[in-house]
């Protein structure tokens, strides 16, 4: 037995000695003449081998010579780039590819294109796919930390020798100057992202690249280059057979070590290539616990540690167990496996009728990184056809972000992601949706846009304007449909039928919730988007004097307008409770008119842009120009109070009062102050004065002229008219007129310029009502002399238990008698 063992060992040693020698001979022959290399097995002879990225150590050994040297193989056919490569790489790295992470996006995109091509050919000829692993359309990523190699493998259409030379030399052959011109013109921008500039982005992280490719019509070849002006193509006789497809090996730079981390690669795939049509697998390592049998030596040691008493008690049981079950222990082992990285399906590629509500909800949570259980309020899934074709999915989030409007004009990040042929490009394209729709989440995938790595260049693409226009319309239609499906939004005629049917209970109040979260965005849209102003106005909601606390729309308001009413009445203030008590509404409410309440600060800006709706003008009831029916006695009243209005205007000459008129909006209040039609309202003045960087000169210019309107039916006004008629120089009448004007300013929402003057007039009025002399003043405070003050201070300290004499008071302090 021992003789046989010795003979076997000697035979193995002889094999190990002969194999390296044979390898050196083969390599030497290859260097002398590439035509003499006939001994190594050809790729065709090994087509039955493993189809995926190899994990076999022999394969690594076969390619170790080239990898270790990172130099072009001497037996390969050499080529020189026609353009100046250094300048080309400078353009790619510094100008276009400012973000190194996207190299993986580009290579995966190329792999996906290759898989698409072979899948298309398979529609007419299934034999092109082959059998076994070769028929699997997938992308595999593997890393080797020891040798700093990152490999990306696909089972796509592959490339022939001619394809390798042509495709990987396209950009260089075109010349750097011609390339730049194509990028800046409206020419063929599709060169970007294909096997040209997109492929060369790999040199951001690698200093040596091998491209191993096998096409069904050719043998397997290797393309290799260090981007130093040369590349080489040779027949591949040392790597494992691919069967079909392409494998790219990146020999990473020292500073690119982060791309050898599994977590980094997972993040990049999730960010850029999550929705690629084909499965993307990563070769990962994991630690698992396994049970292994305990060796006899270890078992004997454990038994020796037990006490003799225990041995005696359990002797019989151990003998029986040892016969039935062998002893084991748990150990941690490192295992490797393929992990699927893109398990979320690209649902936008399917027909909307085929996608379930659960799938839309799951996709939203993945897209928005929303880990709550709330489902989105609404969504829109559509395909756009025509000059620009794209697919899109838009979502209305279940609630607004906490900082939705804090950085409205400063934030560059949008919630809409742009994909080109299922490859993520950017989420910073605010050109796709306007700012006021930035609360929407979703994606756009276009097959007509170029896979452009330059964000600035893609922004200038003419197709973006068409995409933006269609997206806005679809978004507004989605929001409009949200309102139409809400039972609370249904008109009274149809509401009874819906209540009887009992349908759409879960949609009840959904638009009210949407308006509370995102209503300000609709208002900002009316301000910013003139072309869609009318569509957005239909989405407006507000409370009115007749809505009973519920929200209503402009269409519903117009439907309830009184016969003969020409304008839509509204009033703006800080709160509904304040507006309900406003004197501007007195006569309107009595006559049965409906008035809209606007309580948001942005409403002041909104109504400067929303001039009309459905041929109806808007009228602020706190400004001039209000028309409320017809009053046959207007002329008579104007004539009767002509003397009073003229006198009052003269007495308020220093108060910036433009005129004093008879009011047609008052019922119970004696007088109010209104502003000119195109000037700031009282509410707007208050808003502008609270601005940190407000301009006092601009405020004085924009402040509307004030008009004092008096109620001719009020007893105070009638009495004041009689007093003025009898004596226009009466000081008490002038004092009363001034006090009434200041009171009217406050009640109308204005801020007094001199509150002290107003307070003094109020106190004088109180004196008069209490029959106190106008000259009566407050009693002067009694002052104590210095001696009394010192004695009181000494007594205070003595009472505290301290026998210390008080210091003399340097300054007299007035003290009241009570102290």
C-alpha positions in Angstrom: 0.0 0.0 0.0 2.8 2.4 0.9 4.6 1.7 -2.3 1.5 2.6 -4.4 1.2 5.9 -2.4 4.8 6.8 -3.0 4.5 6.2 -6.8 1.4 8.3 -7.0 3.0 11.3 -5.2 6.1 11.1 -7.5 3.8 11.1 -10.6 2.0 14.2 -9.4 5.3 16.1 -8.8 6.4 15.2 -12.3 3.1 16.6 -13.7 3.5 19.9 -11.8 7.0 20.3 -13.1 6.1 19.6 -16.7 3.0 21.8 -17.0 4.7 25.2 -16.3 7.5 24.2 -18.7 5.0 23.4 -21.4 3.3 26.7 -20.8 6.6 28.6 -21.2 7.2 26.8 -24.5 3.8 27.7 -25.8 4.2 31.4 -24.9 7.7 31.5 -26.5 6.3 30.0 -29.7 3.5 32.6 -29.7 6.0 35.4 -29.4 8.0 34.1 -32.4 5.0 33.7 -34.7 1.3 34.0 -34.2 0.7 31.5 -37.0 2.6 28.8 -35.2 0.2 28.7 -32.2 -1.6 25.4 -32.9 -1.2 23.5 -29.6 -3.5 25.3 -27.3 -7.2 24.2 -27.5 -9.4 26.5 -29.6 -12.5 28.2 -28.3 -14.6 26.0 -30.6 -13.4 22.9 -28.8 -14.7 24.2 -25.4 -18.1 25.5 -26.3 -19.7 23.1 -23.9 -18.0 24.8 -20.9 -19.6 27.0 -18.2 -21.5 29.9 -19.7 -21.2 32.4 -16.8 -18.3 34.3 -15.3 -15.8 31.7 -14.4 -15.0 30.9 -10.7 -12.4 28.3 -11.8 -8.8 28.9 -10.6 -7.4 27.4 -13.7 -9.0 30.1 -15.9 -7.5 32.7 -13.6 -4.1 31.0 -14.0 -4.4 31.0 -17.8 -4.9 34.7 -18.0 -2.6 35.7 -15.1 0.3 36.5 -17.4 -1.5 39.3 -19.3 -3.2 40.6 -16.2 -0.1 40.9 -14.1 1.8 42.8 -16.8 -1.2 45.0 -17.8 0.4 45.2 -21.3 -0.8 44.3 -24.8 -0.1 40.8 -25.8 2.8 40.4 -28.2 0.9 38.0 -30.4 -2.1 40.4 -30.9 -2.7 42.5 -33.9 -1.8 46.1 -33.0 -3.8 49.2 -34.0 -3.3 52.9 -33.4 -6.0 55.4 -32.7 -6.3 57.9 -35.5 -7.2 60.8 -33.1 -5.1 62.2 -30.3 -6.2 60.0 -27.5 -4.9 62.2 -24.7 -7.2 65.1 -25.9 -10.1 62.7 -26.4 -9.8 61.4 -22.8 -9.5 64.9 -21.6 -12.8 65.8 -23.2 -14.5 62.7 -21.8 -13.2 62.8 -18.3 -13.1 66.5 -17.6 -16.0 67.8 -19.7 -18.6 65.1 -20.0 -18.0 62.6 -17.3 -17.7 64.7 -14.2 -19.3 61.9 -12.2 -17.2 58.7 -12.2 -20.0 56.6 -10.9 -21.8 56.6 -14.2 -19.2 54.3 -15.9 -21.1 51.3 -14.6 -24.4 52.8 -15.9 -22.8 53.1 -19.4 -21.4 49.6 -19.4 -24.7 48.1 -18.2 -26.6 50.1 -20.8 -24.3 48.7 -23.5 -24.9 45.2 -22.2 -28.6 45.8 -22.2 -28.4 47.0 -25.9 -26.5 43.8 -26.8 -29.1 41.6 -25.1 -31.9 43.5 -26.9 -30.3 42.8 -30.2 -30.0 39.1 -29.7 -33.5 38.9 -28.4 -34.8 40.7 -31.5 -32.9 38.2 -33.7 -34.4 35.3 -31.7 -37.9 36.3 -32.7 -37.3 35.0 -36.2 -34.6 32.4 -35.4 -34.7 30.8 -31.9 -31.4 28.9 -32.6 -29.3 32.1 -32.2 -29.8 31.9 -28.4 -28.2 28.6 -28.1 -28.8 26.2 -25.2 -28.3 26.0 -21.5 -26.7 29.0 -19.8 -26.0 30.7 -23.1 -29.7 31.1 -23.7 -30.1 33.1 -20.5 -30.4 36.8 -21.3 -28.8 38.4 -18.2 -26.0 40.6 -17.0 -23.4 39.5 -14.5 -21.0 41.6 -12.4 -18.1 40.1 -10.5 -15.1 41.6 -8.7 -11.7 40.4 -7.7 -10.4 42.4 -4.8 -6.9 40.8 -4.8 -6.2 41.7 -8.4 -8.4 44.8 -8.5 -10.5 43.6 -11.4 -14.1 44.4 -12.0 -15.9 42.3 -14.7 -19.2 43.0 -16.5 -20.5 40.1 -18.5 -23.6 39.9 -20.8 -24.9 37.1 -23.0 -25.9 39.5 -25.8 -25.2 39.4 -29.5 -21.4 39.7 -29.0 -18.9 41.2 -31.5 -16.8 39.9 -34.3 -13.2 41.0 -34.8 -14.3 43.6 -37.3 -16.9 44.9 -34.8 -14.3 45.2 -32.0 -12.1 47.3 -34.3 -14.9 49.4 -35.7 -17.1 49.9 -32.6 -14.4 50.6 -30.1 -12.5 52.9 -32.5 -15.5 55.0 -33.7 -15.0 58.1 -31.6 -11.2 58.1 -32.1 -11.5 57.7 -35.8 -13.9 60.6 -36.1 -11.3 62.9 -34.6 -11.7 64.9 -31.4 -12.6 68.1 -33.2 -15.3 66.5 -35.2 -16.6 64.8 -32.1 -16.9 68.0 -30.2 -18.7 69.6 -33.2 -21.2 66.7 -33.3 -21.8 67.1 -29.6 -22.6 70.8 -29.9 -24.7 70.6 -33.1 -28.0 68.9 -33.6 -26.3 66.0 -35.4 -26.2 62.4 -34.4 -25.9 62.6 -30.6 -26.6 58.9 -30.3 -22.8 58.3 -30.5 -22.9 59.2 -26.8 -23.6 56.2 -24.6 -23.1 53.6 -27.3 -19.8 51.6 -27.7 -17.8 54.8 -28.1 -17.8 57.6 -25.6 -20.0 55.5 -23.2 -17.5 52.6 -23.3 -14.5 54.9 -22.8 -16.0 56.2 -19.6 -14.6 53.0 -18.1 -11.1 54.7 -18.2 -12.3 57.0 -15.4 -11.7 54.2 -13.0 -9.5 51.8 -15.0 -6.0 52.1 -16.5 -6.2 48.8 -18.5 -9.3 47.2 -20.1 -9.9 43.9 -21.8 -13.0 43.2 -23.9 -13.6 39.5 -24.5 -16.3 38.9 -27.1 -17.9 36.0 -29.0 -20.3 36.4 -31.9 -22.2 33.6 -33.4 -20.5 34.3 -36.7 -17.0 34.4 -35.5 -14.5 32.9 -33.0 -13.8 34.5 -29.7 -11.5 37.6 -29.7 -9.9 39.9 -27.1 -9.7 43.7 -27.5 -7.3 45.4 -25.1 -6.0 48.9 -24.5 -4.4 51.1 -22.0 -5.7 54.3 -23.7 -2.2 55.3 -24.6 -2.8 55.6 -28.3 -2.8 51.9 -29.1 -5.2 49.0 -28.8 -4.8 45.3 -29.8 -7.1 42.6 -31.0 -6.2 38.9 -30.9 -7.8 35.5 -31.1 -8.7 34.4 -27.6 -7.1 31.0 -26.8 -6.6 31.4 -23.0 -9.9 32.6 -21.5 -12.8 30.3 -20.9 -15.3 30.1 -23.8 -18.2 32.7 -23.5 -20.5 30.8 -25.7 -21.9 34.1 -26.9 -21.7 37.7 -25.5 -19.2 40.1 -24.2 -17.1 40.3 -21.0 -15.4 43.6 -20.0 -12.6 43.4 -17.5 -11.6 46.7 -15.8 -8.2 46.7 -14.1 -9.0 49.5 -11.6 -6.8 52.3 -10.7 -5.4 52.5 -7.1 -7.7 55.5 -6.3 -10.8 53.5 -7.6 -10.8 50.9 -4.9 -14.3 51.9 -3.7 -15.7 50.1 -6.8 -14.4 46.8 -5.4 -16.9 47.0 -2.6 -20.2 45.1 -3.0 -22.2 47.8 -1.3 -21.0 50.4 -3.7 -21.9 48.4 -6.7 -25.3 47.6 -5.3 -26.0 51.3 -4.8 -24.9 52.2 -8.3 -27.1 49.5 -9.9 -30.1 50.6 -7.7 -29.6 54.2 -8.7 -28.9 54.0 -12.4 -29.9 50.6 -13.7 -32.7 49.4 -11.4 -35.2 49.2 -14.3 -33.1 47.6 -17.0 -35.2 44.9 -18.8 -32.7 42.1 -18.1 -31.7 40.7 -14.7 -28.5 42.0 -13.2 -26.6 39.7 -10.9 -23.7 40.4 -8.6 -21.3 37.8 -7.3 -21.5 38.3 -3.5 -20.0 36.7 -0.5 -22.0 35.8 2.6 -21.2 34.2 6.0 -23.5 31.3 7.0 -23.5 28.9 9.9 -23.2 25.3 9.1 -23.0 22.1 11.1 -19.9 20.0 10.7 -19.1 16.7 12.3 -16.8 16.8 15.4 -13.5 14.9 14.9 -12.7 12.0 17.2 -9.8 13.9 19.0 -12.1 16.8 19.9 -14.8 14.4 21.0 -12.3 12.6 23.3 -11.2 15.9 24.9 -14.8 16.9 25.6 -15.4 13.6 27.2 -12.3 13.9 29.4 -13.5 17.2 30.8 -16.7 15.7 32.2 -16.7 14.4 35.8 -16.6 10.7 36.6 -20.0 10.9 38.2 -21.5 12.2 35.0 -19.8 9.4 33.1 -21.3 6.8 35.3 -24.8 8.3 35.1 -25.0 8.8 31.4 -22.8 5.9 30.2 -25.6 3.9 28.8 -27.3 6.8 27.1 -24.1 8.0 25.3 -23.5 4.5 24.0 -26.9 4.4 22.4 -26.8 8.0 21.0 -23.3 7.5 19.4 -24.7 4.6 17.5 -27.7 6.6 16.2 -26.3 10.2 15.7 -22.8 11.6 15.1 -21.7 14.7 17.1 -21.7 18.0 15.2 -20.8 21.7 15.9 -21.7 25.0 14.3 -19.0 26.9 12.3 -19.2 30.1 10.1 -18.3 29.6 6.5 -18.0 32.2 3.6 -20.1 31.2 0.6 -20.5 32.9 -2.8 -23.6 33.2 -4.8 -25.3 35.4 -7.5 -27.6 38.0 -6.1 -30.3 39.7 -8.2 -30.0 43.5 -7.9 -33.0 44.7 -10.0 -36.0 42.8 -8.7 -38.4 45.8 -9.2 -40.0 45.5 -12.6 -40.4 48.4 -15.0 -44.2 48.6 -14.9 -44.3 51.6 -17.2 -43.4 49.3 -20.1 -46.6 47.3 -19.6 -50.1 48.3 -20.6 -51.9 50.2 -17.8 -54.7 47.7 -17.9 -52.4 44.9 -17.0 -50.9 46.6 -13.9 -52.8 46.1 -10.6 -53.3 48.7 -7.8 -50.9 46.8 -5.5 -48.2 46.9 -8.2 -48.6 50.6 -8.7 -48.3 51.1 -4.9 -45.3 48.9 -4.6 -43.6 50.7 -7.5 -44.3 54.1 -5.9 -42.7 53.0 -2.6 -39.6 51.8 -4.5 -39.4 54.9 -6.7 -40.0 57.5 -4.0 -38.1 55.6 -1.3 -41.2 55.9 0.8 -41.3 53.1 3.4 -44.7 53.9 4.9 -47.8 51.8 4.2 -49.7 54.7 2.7 -50.6 54.4 -0.9 -50.3 57.3 -3.3 -53.3 59.6 -3.6 -53.5 59.2 -7.4 -51.4 58.1 -10.4 -51.3 58.4 -14.1 -49.7 55.8 -16.4 -49.6 56.7 -20.1 -47.7 56.3 -23.4 -47.1 59.4 -25.6 -46.8 58.8 -29.4 -45.9 61.1 -32.2 -42.7 63.1 -33.0 -41.5 62.3 -29.5 -42.3 58.9 -28.0 -42.1 58.3 -24.3 -43.7 56.4 -21.4 -44.4 58.0 -18.0 -45.8 57.2 -14.6 -46.8 60.2 -12.4 -47.8 59.9 -8.7 -49.5 62.3 -6.3 -47.9 61.6 -2.9 -50.1 60.7 0.0 -48.9 63.8 1.9 -46.8 66.8 1.4 -43.1 66.9 2.4 -42.4 68.9 5.6 -40.2 71.3 3.6 -42.4 71.4 0.5 -42.3 75.2 0.1 -39.3 76.2 2.2 -36.9 76.0 -0.7 -39.3 76.3 -3.5 -37.1 78.6 -5.7 -33.7 77.3 -4.5 -34.0 73.6 -4.9 -32.6 72.0 -8.1 -33.7 68.5 -7.4 -37.0 67.4 -8.9 -39.0 64.4 -8.0 -39.3 63.3 -11.6 -36.6 60.9 -12.8 -35.5 60.8 -16.4 -34.7 57.5 -18.1 -33.5 56.9 -21.6 -34.2 53.4 -22.8 -34.7 52.3 -19.2 -31.3 53.8 -18.1 -31.5 56.4 -15.4 -30.0 59.7 -16.5 -30.9 62.3 -13.8 -33.4 63.5 -11.3 -32.3 67.2 -11.6 -34.2 68.0 -14.8 -36.6 70.7 -13.6 -37.3 71.4 -17.3 -39.5 68.3 -17.5 -42.0 69.7 -15.0 -42.5 73.3 -13.8 -41.7 74.2 -10.2 -45.3 74.3 -9.1 -45.7 70.6 -10.1 -42.5 69.5 -8.3 -44.5 67.8 -5.6 -45.4 65.1 -8.1 -43.2 61.9 -8.2 -42.6 59.6 -11.1 -40.5 58.9 -14.1 -40.2 59.5 -17.8 -38.6 56.9 -20.1 -37.9 58.0 -23.7 -36.6 56.0 -26.6 -36.1 59.0 -28.8 -33.9 61.1 -26.6 -30.1 60.4 -26.9 -28.4 58.6 -24.0 -26.6 61.8 -23.3 -24.1 62.0 -20.4 -24.1 65.8 -20.4 -27.0 67.3 -18.5 -26.5 70.7 -20.1 -26.6 69.4 -23.6 -29.7 67.3 -23.0 -31.5 70.3 -21.5 -31.1 72.0 -24.9 -32.7 69.2 -26.8 -35.8 70.2 -28.6 -37.7 67.1 -27.6 -37.7 68.2 -23.9 -40.2 71.0 -24.6 -42.6 68.6 -26.2 -42.3 66.1 -23.3 -42.8 68.9 -20.8 -46.0 70.1 -22.5 -47.5 66.6 -22.6 -46.5 65.9 -19.0 -48.2 69.1 -17.7 -51.4 68.3 -19.4 -51.4 64.7 -18.1 -50.6 65.9 -14.6 -53.5 68.4 -14.6 -55.8 65.8 -16.0 -54.9 63.4 -13.2 -55.6 66.1 -10.6 -58.9 67.0 -12.3 -59.9 63.4 -12.3 -59.1 63.2 -8.6 -61.7 65.9 -8.0 -64.3 64.4 -10.3 -64.1 61.0 -8.5 -64.6 62.6 -5.1 -68.3 62.4 -4.0 -67.9 65.6 -2.0 -67.1 67.4 -5.2 -70.1 66.2 -7.1 -72.8 68.8 -7.9 -76.1 68.6 -6.0 -78.0 67.1 -8.9 -75.8 64.0 -9.2 -75.0 63.7 -5.5 -78.2 61.9 -4.5 -77.7 59.2 -7.2 -74.1 58.6 -5.9 -75.3 58.4 -2.3 -77.9 55.8 -3.2 -75.3 53.7 -5.1 -72.9 53.9 -2.1 -69.9 53.7 -4.5 -66.5 55.5 -4.1 -66.8 55.8 -0.3 -63.0 55.4 -0.1 -62.6 58.3 -2.4 -64.7 60.6 -0.4 -62.8 63.7 0.7 -59.7 62.8 -1.3 -59.6 66.1 -3.2 -60.1 68.1 0.0 -57.0 66.3 1.5 -55.1 67.0 -1.7 -56.0 70.7 -1.6 -54.9 71.0 2.0 -51.5 69.5 1.1 -50.8 70.9 -2.3 -53.3 73.7 -2.9 -50.6 76.3 -2.7 -48.9 74.7 -5.7 -52.0 75.1 -7.8 -52.1 78.8 -6.9 -48.4 79.2 -7.7 -49.1 77.5 -11.1 -51.7 80.2 -11.9 -49.1 82.8 -11.2 -46.3 81.2 -13.1 -47.9 79.3 -16.0 -50.0 81.6 -18.2 -50.6 79.0 -20.9 -52.4 76.7 -18.4 -54.0 79.3 -16.2 -57.5 78.5 -17.1 -57.0 74.7 -16.5 -55.4 75.5 -13.1 -58.2 77.8 -12.2 -60.7 74.9 -12.5 -58.7 73.2 -9.7 -59.0 76.1 -7.3 -60.9 75.5 -4.1 -62.0 77.9 -1.3 -64.6 78.6 1.3 -67.3 81.2 0.7 -70.1 82.9 2.7 -72.5 80.1 1.5 -70.3 77.0 1.5 -71.0 76.1 5.2 -67.3 75.4 5.9 -66.8 73.2 2.8 -64.6 73.8 -0.1 -66.1 75.0 -3.4 -64.9 75.6 -6.9 -65.2 78.5 -9.3 -67.6 76.5 -11.5 -69.9 75.9 -8.5 -69.7 79.5 -7.5 -70.7 80.7 -11.0 -73.6 78.2 -11.1 -74.9 79.8 -7.8 -74.5 83.4 -8.9 -77.5 85.7 -8.6 -79.3 86.8 -11.7 -77.7 90.0 -13.0 -74.5 89.5 -11.1 -71.6 90.3 -13.4 -68.5 89.9 -11.1 -67.1 87.2 -8.9 -66.9 88.8 -5.4 -64.0 87.9 -3.1 -62.2 89.3 -0.1 -58.7 88.6 1.2 -57.6 88.5 4.8 -55.6 86.6 7.4 -58.4 84.3 8.6 -61.9 83.3 7.8 -63.2 84.3 11.2 -61.9 87.8 10.7 -63.4 88.1 7.2 -66.8 86.9 8.3 -67.0 90.0 10.5 -65.7 92.4 7.9 -67.9 95.5 7.3 -67.2 95.1 3.6 -69.6 92.2 3.4 -72.6 93.7 5.3 -74.7 94.8 2.3 -73.6 91.9 0.1 -74.7 89.3 2.6 -78.0 91.1 3.2 -78.7 91.1 -0.5 -77.9 87.4 -0.8 -74.6 87.6 -2.7 -71.9 85.0 -2.3 -68.3 86.1 -1.4 -65.2 84.0 -1.7 -62.8 84.0 1.3 -59.1 84.0 0.5 -56.9 83.6 3.6 -53.5 82.5 2.2 -50.8 85.2 1.9 -50.1 83.9 -1.7 -53.7 84.8 -2.6 -52.8 88.5 -2.9 -50.4 87.6 -5.7 -52.8 85.0 -7.1 -55.5 87.6 -7.8 -53.1 89.9 -9.5 -52.8 87.3 -12.3 -56.3 85.7 -12.2 -58.2 88.6 -13.8 -61.2 86.6 -15.1 -62.7 83.2 -15.4 -65.4 82.0 -17.9 -66.0 85.6 -19.0 -66.5 86.7 -15.4 -64.4 89.4 -13.9 -63.1 89.2 -10.3 -63.9 92.1 -7.9 -62.2 92.6 -4.5 -65.0 93.9 -2.2 -62.5 95.9 -0.2 -61.5 98.0 -3.3 -63.2 100.6 -5.5 -65.5 99.6 -8.3 -68.0 97.4 -6.4 -71.4 97.2 -8.1 -74.2 95.9 -6.0 -77.6 96.1 -7.8 -79.1 99.6 -8.4 -80.1 102.2 -5.8 -82.6 104.8 -7.0 -81.7 107.2 -4.2 -78.0 107.4 -5.0 -78.1 110.7 -6.7 -80.3 112.2 -3.9 -78.0 110.9 -1.2 -74.9 112.3 -3.0 -76.6 115.7 -3.2 -77.8 115.6 0.4 -74.3 114.7 1.8 -72.3 116.8 -0.6 -71.4 119.4 2.0 -70.4 116.8 4.6 -68.2 114.8 2.1 -66.5 118.0 0.9 -65.8 119.2 4.4 -64.6 115.8 5.6 -62.2 115.5 2.6 -60.7 118.9 3.4 -60.3 118.0 7.1 -58.4 114.8 6.2 -56.0 116.6 3.7 -52.9 115.5 5.6 -54.0 111.8 5.8 -53.5 110.8 2.2 -57.3 110.5 1.6 -58.1 110.8 -2.1 -61.8 111.2 -1.7 -64.9 110.8 0.6 -67.9 109.1 -1.0 -71.3 107.6 -0.2 -70.9 103.9 0.2 -73.0 101.2 -1.5 -71.5 98.3 0.6 -72.3 99.3 4.2 -75.4 98.4 6.3 -74.5 98.7 10.0 -71.1 100.3 10.1 -70.8 104.2 9.8 -67.7 104.3 7.6 -64.9 102.3 6.1 -61.7 102.9 4.1 -61.3 101.3 0.6 -58.3 101.4 -1.7 -58.0 102.2 -5.4 -58.7 99.4 -7.8 -55.1 98.8 -8.9 -53.3 99.7 -5.6 -52.4 97.5 -2.7 -55.2 96.4 -0.4 -54.9 96.7 3.4 -53.9 93.1 3.6 -51.2 93.5 1.0 -49.8 96.5 2.7 -49.5 94.5 5.9 -47.8 91.6 4.1 -45.3 93.9 2.4 -44.5 95.8 5.6 -43.6 92.5 7.3 -41.0 91.7 4.6 -37.4 91.8 5.9 -36.0 93.5 2.8 -39.0 95.7 2.0 -38.4 99.0 0.3 -40.1 101.9 1.9 -40.1 104.0 -1.3 -41.6 101.2 -3.3 -44.3 100.7 -0.7 -45.2 104.4 -0.9 -45.5 104.1 -4.6 -47.6 100.9 -4.7 -49.8 101.9 -1.8 -53.2 102.6 -3.2 -55.0 105.8 -2.7 -57.5 105.6 0.1 -61.2 106.5 -0.1 -63.4 107.1 2.9 -66.9 105.7 2.3 -69.6 106.8 4.6 -73.0 105.1 5.4 -75.7 107.8 4.8 -78.2 105.7 6.7 -76.2 105.5 9.9 -77.3 107.8 12.9 -73.7 109.0 13.6 -73.2 110.1 10.0 -76.6 111.9 10.0 -75.7 113.7 13.2 -72.3 114.6 11.9 -74.0 116.0 8.8 -76.2 118.3 10.9 -73.3 119.4 13.1 -71.2 120.4 10.0 -74.1 122.2 8.5 -74.5 124.3 11.6 -70.8 125.0 12.4 -68.0 123.7 10.2 -65.3 125.1 12.6 -66.5 123.2 15.6 -63.4 121.6 17.2 -65.4 118.7 18.7 -66.9 117.9 15.2 -63.4 117.9 13.7 -62.1 115.7 16.5 -65.0 113.3 16.0 -64.4 113.2 12.2 -60.7 112.4 12.7 -61.4 109.7 15.3 -64.0 108.0 13.1 -61.5 108.0 10.2 -58.8 106.4 12.3 -61.3 103.8 13.6 -62.4 103.0 10.1 -58.7 102.5 9.1 -58.3 99.9 11.8 -61.6 98.1 11.1 -60.7 98.0 7.4 -57.4 96.3 8.1 -54.9 99.1 7.8 -52.0 99.8 10.2 -52.1 103.3 11.8 -49.0 105.5 11.2 -49.5 107.2 14.6 -51.1 104.9 17.2 -50.3 107.5 20.0 -52.5 110.1 18.4 -55.3 107.6 18.0 -55.0 106.6 21.7 -55.1 110.2 22.8 -58.3 110.8 20.9 -59.9 107.7 22.4 -59.0 108.9 26.0 -60.5 112.4 25.3 -63.7 110.7 24.1 -63.8 108.7 27.3 -63.3 111.8 29.4 -66.2 113.4 27.6 -68.5 110.5 28.2 -67.5 110.5 31.9 -68.0 114.3 32.1 -64.4 114.8 33.0 -62.8 118.1 32.1 -60.7 117.9 28.9 -58.0 119.8 30.8 -57.8 117.3 33.7 -54.4 115.6 34.0 -53.0 112.8 36.1 -51.8 113.8 39.6 -48.1 114.2 40.0 -46.2 111.7 42.1 -45.2 112.8 45.6 -41.5 112.7 46.1 -39.8 111.9 49.5 -36.8 113.9 50.7 -33.3 112.4 50.9 -33.3 112.0 54.8 -36.5 110.0 54.9 -35.3 107.8 52.1 -32.0 107.0 54.0 -33.9 106.2 57.3 -36.3 103.8 55.5 -33.3 102.1 53.9 -31.6 101.7 57.3 -34.7 100.3 58.9 -35.1 97.8 56.1 -31.6 96.4 56.6 -32.0 96.2 60.4 -35.1 94.2 60.0 -33.2 91.7 58.0 -30.9 91.0 61.0 -27.9 92.9 59.7 -26.4 95.6 61.9 -25.0 97.5 59.0 -25.6 101.2 58.5 -27.1 102.0 55.1 -25.0 103.8 52.6 -26.2 107.3 51.8 -28.3 107.6 48.7 -26.3 109.5 46.0 -29.3 110.2 43.8 -32.9 111.1 44.8 -35.3 108.3 43.8 -39.0 109.2 43.6 -41.0 106.9 45.8 -44.8 106.7 46.1 -46.6 107.3 49.4 -47.6 103.7 49.6 -44.0 102.5 49.7 
